[in-house]
């Protein structure tokens, strides 16, 4: 089983939009787990210099899959996250 890492990048404490994005990622991860795709969900602090340097993200929420930012500045739908993770798992 391939493991995909999904990072939800936003401030600490998380704003409402970041909380909503994280819930969508977690629901997608649960659904994908049943399809045989292991998804590790992490929270990353957008205020961290290391995160800014690594991703160049200045707008939250942002979603990074396996170290690549795929979504920035908006809350994604669960099915959009599932599609992106499935592409990363190929």
N, C-alpha and C positions, 0 to 999 in steps of 0.2 A: 504494500500500500504506500503510495506516494504521499508525503506530508507537504502541505502548502502552508506557508506562514502569511497571515493577513494581519497587518498593523492598522489600527484605527488611530490616526494622528490628530490630536487636538489638545486643548489646554487642560491643566489640572487645577482645580476640579473641572470635570467635563461640563460643557455647556449643553443645553437641551438638544441642539442639533447633533452634537457629537455622541450624546447618549443614544439618540435615535439611530444614528449610523452604526453604533456598536451593537445595538439590539438586532438590527438587520443582518449584520455580519454573523452574529451568533446563531440566528435562526437559519441562515444559509449554511453555516458550518454543520449544524445538526442534520439538516436535510442531506447534505453531501456525504456525511459520515455513513448514512444508510446506503449510499451509492458506491461506497468503498474508497472515498477520498478523505484522507485525514487532514483536518484544517486546524491549525494552531492560531488562536486569536490573541493578539497582544495589543496593549494600549501604549502609545508613545506620546510623550509630552512635546507639543509643538514649540514650547518655550525653551526647550533644551537646545543648547548650541550644537550638540552632536547631531540631533535630529535635523536641525536647519541645515547644517553642513552636508549631511548625508543625502537628504531629499530635496533641499531647496524649497521646502513648503513654507509658505507664509500665510496661507488661508486655510481655515479649518471648517468642517472636517475634511480630512484627506484619507484615502485608503491606499495602502501600499500592499502589493502582492509579491511575495518573494523578493522584496527589496526594491521594487519598481512602483512608483506612484501611478495609479490607474485612474483615480478620481480625486478631484480637489475642489473645495469650495461649495460642495452641495451634498445633500443626504441622498445616497443611492437607494434604489429599490432592492429588495431581497433577490429577485430574479436576475437583476443586473450583476450582483455580486456572484451569484451561482455561476453565471455564464463566464465571468472573468476567471473564477477559480478553476472551472472545468478546462478552459483554454490553457491555464498555467500547468494543469496536471498532465497535459498531453505530452 
